[in-house]
């Protein structure tokens, strides 16, 4: 029996100081440093559109999320009201997060099970690869694989997902965070790994999106420079707003500017918790509420391919604003999100 992704992640979290699965702590930062702000913007040469990323407009509903586990647990305890709250989240398709807690046979089994479930649903599975070396640069989600482990891990993902019509969001925070001094020289290790990973995944027919930060972080020009170095030319596109709270319209405006600087690449946006927009902090912010239901928009004439629930609502961003460790189901936080309604 598969364990919920976050249940597995908690085992790892204990070893990496609550690093595990914070599900992409994409945080707003101060204004870009002079070095990044002055980086030359890549030439926006339009490129022919790649084949569709989302083979089905239906998104995969993972039955083994932390919200689903919470609903089962509350039901068993006779707490019907709390079970209903968790169920409101569990019934919405979310991305499947993969980190160093899934390796070897365990990784292959998880992927095969998800692909089989997605085929039964006639849905597109969306995965998040989240094991880049020095992940989160020492923050709540610190961890990741060693540099020499990373590409073999990616190759296992690519080989297992080949011909599955899966989508992979490659490493939240991996590019935008490189402007942060606490990341040190991570760029020298990270950028070649990301570029090689894009080639491996795309060669296996897996639509791959790179880290596009968010509208409150780097400027479009600075983010475009990082995307170019990370291999976006070979990727399907980029993602924005993962685990953050900017409104959909603000992110669309930002992503459109960013796309124009990198050959009009496609993009997806995380709308899982942006129903009330930015409320002053990235970490378990009071006043946040669920965003709109996810949907595939590819084929509507623009570069926006999908609005997704990437971050899993109800899972703590970290030990801040009353929340538990990063990656842990937080019933109080889930109730606040659900009771706030959807944006």
Secondary structure by P-SEA (a helix, b strand, c coil): ccccaaaaaaaaaaaacccccccccccccccccccccccccccccccccccccccccbbbbccccaaaaaaaaaaaacaaaaaaaaaaaaabbbbbbbcccccaaaaaaaaaaaaaaaaaacbbbbbbbcccccccccccccccccccaaaaaaaaaaaaaccccbbbbcccccccccccccccccccccaaaaaaaaaaaaaacccccccccccccccaaaaaaaaaaacccccccccccccccccaaaaaaaaaaaaaaccccccccccccccccccccccccccbbbccccccccccccccccccccccccccccccccccccccccaaaaaaaaaaccc
